[in-house]
Amino acid sequence: MSLGGLGIEVTMESGVVKVISPIDDTPASKAGIKAGDYIVKINDTQVQGKSLSEAVELMRGPVGSAIELTIRRRGEKKALTFNVTREIIQIKSVKAELLEKKYWVYTINFL
């Protein structure tokens, strides 16, 4: 069995998991999860009171399995629910993007 993930960088803030950034082309970014979102529930489990490592463990699971995240987002009155399917996350160390005909932007991830 391979373990999969969602493709988000997270931290703990005020007892809940805060999304630092969804990684491009991962299940989290495709689902619409954004930087600054607060994950308050993973499936039916409240995140508050759990450590960051416990919350991350809840988000990991078999590749192809689904997970439900309940998220609080600034500007939204109600909590948002996202159903995300876990995948093997591969980090691209260099990403290139053409801005105009002669300008390229390179992003390098140092892991």
ABEGO torsion letter per residue (X at the ends): XBBBBAGBBBBBBGGBBBBABBBBGBAAAAAGBBBGBBBABBEABBABGBBAAAAAAAABBBBGBBBBBBBBBBGBABBBBBBBBBBBBBBBABBBBBABAABBBBBBBBX
